Each structure stands twice: as C-alpha cells, then as structure tokens.
Amino acid sequence: MVVAAIDAGTTGVRCMIVSRHGEVLGAGRKPWGYTTPASLEIAKEFSPKEFWNLTCAVIRQALKVSGIPKSEIEAVATTSQRHGVVFLDKDGQELYGGPNMDARGAMTQYIIEDALGERFHEITGCWPPLVFAPSRLAWFEEEEPEIRQTVAHMLPINDWITYRLSGSFVADPSSASGTGFFDVKSRDWSPDIADAVQADLSILPEIHEAGTIVGEVSKQAERECGLPAGLKVAQGGTDTHCALVATETDVNEITVIAGSTAPSMLVTDCAICVPDQKLWTSCHMIPGQWTVESNSMLTGALLDWAVRLLCERAENPEKCVSQTFSKLSEVVASIPPGSNETYAGLGPSIMDCRKMTEVPQARIFFPQPALPNVVSLNAASLIHAVMENITYSIRGNCDQLAEFAQVKAVKAIGGMTRGAVWTEMLANVLNTPVHTTLQSEGSLLGAAICAARGAGWYPSLQAAAHAMVQWKPVVDPDERANAYKSCYSKWTEIWYGHRDEQ
C-alpha cells in the first residue's frame, strides 16, 4: 500500500507515490510560471485553471511511473510554497491566484501599518506586511473592488489543491501562519488583523492539525486527476515545515532547507515573538511547537544562475550546465577555503525582516589578476565563492537562531545536499556536525508523512517520520573549519561593512 504527496512549488508542481517506509515508487513534475499584469510590474499572478490542470497531469504521471494500481493508494496530502494564496467566490470559483512573489501588497501595506504598527509582527510573526495576504486583500479593495466584494474564501495554495480534491476549505497552523492573518500564539485566526483590512473571519478556512483526515477525493477530481473517488485526503502543511517533519527536527534543533532559497529554522516549544525582532515566527505542524526562521533568501537559484552565466557561450549551454552540476565536486575540488581570496555578495544574506525592502547592489571581490603571485580568478573559484556566499549567510542566520536556544543539532535537507561538497562546506563553515537525509525532497516527503498519518499507518507525525526518513552518515567538520573562521569574518566585513558605509 502507498500514499500520494503533491507539492505546489515556486517553479513547478510535483507528485510522488511513496511506500510506508519512505521509498519513492513514482514521481511526476511539470514546470509552471506566472504572469505580470500589464499595469502593475511588481505583481505576479497565475491561472488557477492552468495550475490545476498541471497538478492533475503530474498526479497521472506519477501513477503511471509507479505502475501501482490507484486502488492501492490509501491517502493523499498536499504542500506548497508559503505566502501564495487563492481567493474564491461563494460558489468556490477562483477569482485570483497569487504566488509568494506577488508584491502588489507594497501599495497597500500602509493600511496594516497605520492600523496595527508593530502589533502586526507581534501577532503574526510576519514582516513586512507587503508580503502577506492582508495587504493583497486591501489592494483588491482599492484597485479592483468588484473582485474584492465577491471574495468568500481565501486559501493557501496547497489547501486550495486540497479543496479541488475534496471540496474542503481547510488549513493547518503552518500554512495559516504564512498568510499574515494568523495569531501564532493562540494558533487561531486574528480578529484584529481581519478588522484592519475589513475582512470577515468567515473567508478564512477551518484549522485542522496536519495528518488528520479532512475529506475524500470527489468524483469530479477522480475524472480530472485519476485519484480514486473516496480516497482519504489528509491535512498537509507548508513546504518548509513539511521539510522539518521530514528531518525529524526536534525542539532546539536547527534545520537548513537548502533549495532555491535557504531558510534556517529553529523548532521551539513556545511562540517567540518580540518587538523589533529581525526574524519570522510561525506555528509548526507538530502541536505545541513553533518555529523561528532566519532566511538567506535566494541561494540554490543563485548557484544555478552563476553556472548558467559561465556556460552562456558554450557550444551547448544546457549540456554545459548539466555537466557542471553533475561534476561539481570535481570542478571545485582544488579550491581552498576563501576561494583564492574571492568573496561574493550576490544576495544570500543574514536576515533582517525589518530591512527586506532594502536590496543592495551585488558585488564580487577578488585579487587583481595581473599581479604576480596571485591566483587569477577562474570559473572554479567563482563557483566556489558563490557556494561560500550561500554558506556564510547560513552561518550568520544560524548564529541569530542560536540567540534563542541552546542548539542541540544542525540538520540539512534540499537539493544542495545531494552532493557531498556543499554539505562538507556547511559543516566546516558552521564548525559543527551536519545531519542530512537520503531523501532530499523534504517538502514532498513531509506531505507523504502527513498522508501516512492520515492513512492510519502511524499514531503521529513523529512516528511516521521515524519510520519513513532515512539518513546519510553525519558530516563532521575537518581541517578546513579553522580556515573558515577567518574567511567568514572577512566576508561579513566586506558585505556588511560596505553596506554600513553607504
């Protein structure tokens, strides 16, 4: 018997068919993208119809690859990018689909700031307001009131997929935390936030704990997606928190989710929300637990950009990119800590959510290439410096998290952990052992764990994770860790010292 997991990510949608021991038996993936309204360059939106069709396509693809009869699937659960939402009318018809990168709220966040000020951060754990759903709802009130007047439901993207599967309007505390409407301390919707944007609490979904059954696949969803009607639909959670479940992250442990972005997340047993806080706080999928997040922002996406830039003039650029990533360990094997005195500041940074709208110019520092006794900058050094930029930012973010707890362990999951070279770099920059899983698809595995719990295979999410997660050998720091102490100090001096002078 198996379960299905669906992940609506930033760049595409995926589905996996997973066994009770965490083995991936079939997978499907389709890319997707967003449109920019002609008169609003800072906005992004998507076609819910198109996204639903792609979701159905990857479900059918995963089923076909697995070769498993759909009658053997016992439950399905969903996960998705945070901060993305779908607005629907009273008949359940979609009015707007917005991804996490939709910044139209910048035009109306003043409404939140005027009404609540710092209390918005203290209630929701979120800042700045422009990123979150209340500001978007306010934008529709000001700019497209005919749509705003018909909004009857608001759902995080993964919970919208749950709705399309089952007809249920539900969310869990982790995805609710990503909306900006949720009180992270009470683990319930905030009347104060709703009042600030003149929203009725009835538009917000019912809260259910992850792993509980919230509905069944409808006959219509069976026709469209191929999952059997009557299949149990389990409550999922947001992608980052599913990854925490998929790494068995316990209280006072940090997990680095190293994908296109790299949030470093500390699990706590209380809600930490203080004035002037630089970090984000949210509810975890595990009852009685919360998270504090210090996010490096774009990381894996930056490494992909750097490799593509260097391969731009190759005879076959795509082949060059593929070969570079497949042989990344060999490419950077001879590069020492500090990348031959090359330091990159291309975006990954130490989080301060109070300054997220301040975007400094990127820069790279390296020795003048014509000088004697200097190792000239080359492609390998540049790639290595970009990897170090990512890792230095994670070091700074983990240091910020360590101010809130005595950290017991550091774990990592995500695409950047597939190869040994970056995980070794992380262990050396942090100067601490790093625990990584064999399964790098953390969000999908976390959703599968929710489905397994819903199927009744295990008594809790923790028990399901213990049975389904497999681990690689621990990566310990080596002799390079000492060199990285000074390299990290120099990077912070160059990146942050320069910014302070501006």
QUILINJO-V591879 format. One record per pair of residues at least 12 apart in sequence whose ideal C-beta (glycine too) atoms are under 6 Angstrom apart, sorted by sequence separation. I is the first residue (numbers start at 0). GAP is how many residues later the second one is. If there is no record, write none. Layout:
<<I & GAP> <I & GAP>>
This chain:
<<33 & 12> <158 & 12> <180 & 12> <188 & 12> <216 & 12> <253 & 12> <448 & 12> <451 & 12> <3 & 13> <14 & 13> <84 & 13> <278 & 13> <279 & 13> <307 & 13> <422 & 13> <172 & 14> <215 & 14> <216 & 14> <242 & 14> <252 & 14> <278 & 14> <306 & 14> <1 & 15> <2 & 15> <13 & 15> <83 & 15> <155 & 15> <188 & 15> <278 & 15> <448 & 15> <83 & 16> <152 & 16> <158 & 16> <250 & 16> <345 & 16> <448 & 16> <1 & 17> <11 & 17> <12 & 17> <82 & 17> <111 & 17> <239 & 17> <306 & 17> <11 & 18> <214 & 18> <248 & 18> <250 & 18> <344 & 18> <11 & 19> <80 & 19> <155 & 19> <212 & 19> <213 & 19> <270 & 19> <416 & 19> <448 & 19> <11 & 20> <108 & 20> <271 & 20> <343 & 20> <108 & 21> <212 & 21> <213 & 21> <31 & 22> <111 & 22> <266 & 22> <267 & 22> <342 & 22> <409 & 22> <411 & 22> <417 & 22> <111 & 23> <180 & 23> <210 & 23> <211 & 23> <239 & 23> <416 & 23> <29 & 24> <105 & 24> <266 & 24> <341 & 24> <409 & 24> <410 & 24> <411 & 24> <412 & 24> <104 & 25> <209 & 25> <414 & 25> <108 & 26> <264 & 26> <265 & 26> <340 & 26> <29 & 27> <107 & 27> <110 & 27> <207 & 27> <209 & 27> <29 & 28> <264 & 28> <412 & 29> <27 & 30> <104 & 30> <107 & 30> <262 & 30> <263 & 30> <104 & 31> <107 & 31> <106 & 32> <262 & 32> <436 & 32> <437 & 32> <27 & 33> <27 & 34> <170 & 34> <261 & 34> <390 & 34> <394 & 34> <436 & 34> <437 & 34> <26 & 35> <103 & 35> <169 & 35> <339 & 35> <341 & 35> <386 & 35> <390 & 35> <394 & 35> <25 & 36> <168 & 36> <169 & 36> <260 & 36> <435 & 36> <260 & 37> <261 & 37> <47 & 38> <169 & 38> <171 & 38> <260 & 38> <390 & 38> <25 & 39> <341 & 39> <434 & 39> <25 & 40> <244 & 40> <259 & 40> <12 & 41> <24 & 41> <258 & 41> <259 & 41> <339 & 41> <343 & 41> <347 & 41> <432 & 41> <433 & 41> <12 & 42> <338 & 42> <343 & 42> <347 & 42> <14 & 43> <240 & 43> <341 & 43> <345 & 43> <432 & 43> <14 & 44> <169 & 44> <240 & 44> <301 & 44> <348 & 44> <12 & 45> <16 & 45> <301 & 45> <334 & 45> <338 & 45> <343 & 45> <347 & 45> <47 & 46> <132 & 46> <133 & 46> <167 & 46> <334 & 46> <338 & 46> <349 & 46> <350 & 46> <430 & 46> <14 & 47> <132 & 47> <167 & 47> <349 & 47> <82 & 48> <84 & 48> <131 & 48> <236 & 48> <331 & 48> <426 & 48> <16 & 49> <47 & 49> <153 & 49> <165 & 49> <297 & 49> <298 & 49> <330 & 49> <334 & 49> <338 & 49> <427 & 49> <152 & 50> <154 & 50> <165 & 50> <426 & 50> <430 & 50> <45 & 51> <166 & 51> <331 & 51> <423 & 51> <44 & 52> <94 & 52> <164 & 52> <295 & 52> <331 & 52> <422 & 52> <427 & 52> <44 & 53> <427 & 53> <125 & 54> <43 & 55> <428 & 55> <123 & 56> <164 & 56> <294 & 56> <427 & 56> <43 & 57> <293 & 57> <43 & 58> <42 & 59> <124 & 59> <133 & 59> <137 & 59> <122 & 60> <136 & 60> <177 & 60> <41 & 61> <42 & 61> <88 & 61> <89 & 62> <136 & 62> <174 & 62> <88 & 63> <133 & 63> <171 & 63> <173 & 63> <174 & 63> <86 & 64> <173 & 64> <33 & 65> <87 & 65> <171 & 65> <1 & 66> <86 & 67> <122 & 67> <165 & 67> <173 & 67> <164 & 68> <3 & 69> <84 & 69> <85 & 69> <309 & 69> <1 & 70> <0 & 71> <1 & 71> <2 & 71> <9 & 71> <161 & 71> <2 & 72> <3 & 72> <4 & 72> <5 & 72> <6 & 72> <7 & 72> <8 & 72> <0 & 73> <83 & 73> <85 & 74> <277 & 74> <209 & 75> <277 & 75> <79 & 77> <79 & 78> <157 & 78> <208 & 78> <78 & 79> <77 & 80> <115 & 80> <305 & 80> <114 & 81> <77 & 83> <302 & 83> <77 & 84> <111 & 84> <184 & 86> <183 & 87> <328 & 90> <298 & 91> <327 & 91> <328 & 92> <327 & 93> <394 & 93> <82 & 95> <81 & 96> <186 & 96> <391 & 96> <183 & 97> <295 & 97> <295 & 98> <183 & 99> <391 & 99> <295 & 101> <293 & 103> <176 & 105> <54 & 106> <176 & 106> <293 & 106> <293 & 107> <173 & 109> <172 & 110> <173 & 111> <51 & 112> <291 & 112> <299 & 115> <299 & 116> <364 & 129> <263 & 130> <261 & 132> <271 & 132> <263 & 133> <263 & 134> <265 & 135> <255 & 138> <359 & 139> <336 & 143> <253 & 144> <336 & 146> <253 & 147> <336 & 147> <124 & 148> <342 & 148> <7 & 149> <337 & 149> <7 & 150> <336 & 150> <344 & 150> <121 & 151> <342 & 151> <251 & 153> <253 & 153> <257 & 154> <5 & 155> <124 & 155> <252 & 155> <258 & 155> <81 & 156> <124 & 156> <251 & 156> <252 & 156> <253 & 156> <254 & 156> <255 & 156> <256 & 156> <257 & 156> <258 & 156> <74 & 157> <75 & 157> <76 & 157> <78 & 157> <117 & 157> <124 & 157> <256 & 157> <69 & 158> <77 & 158> <80 & 158> <257 & 158> <74 & 159> <76 & 159> <257 & 159> <78 & 160> <62 & 163> <78 & 163> <246 & 164> <58 & 166> <59 & 166> <246 & 166> <58 & 167> <55 & 168> <55 & 169> <242 & 170> <246 & 190> <245 & 196> <242 & 199> <245 & 199> <242 & 200> <245 & 200> <241 & 201> <244 & 201> <242 & 203> <238 & 204> <241 & 204> <244 & 204> <241 & 205> <235 & 211> <235 & 214> <233 & 216> <244 & 216> <233 & 217> <247 & 217> <233 & 220> <244 & 220> <247 & 221> <231 & 222> <126 & 226> <127 & 228> <210 & 239> <209 & 240> <212 & 241> <210 & 242> <210 & 243> <210 & 250> <78 & 364> <78 & 368> <76 & 370> <76 & 373> <76 & 374> <75 & 375> <74 & 376> <74 & 379> <74 & 380> <73 & 381> <15 & 428> <17 & 430> <6 & 436> <6 & 437> <19 & 437> <4 & 439> <4 & 442> <4 & 443> <2 & 445> <21 & 446> <2 & 448> <2 & 449> <2 & 452>>
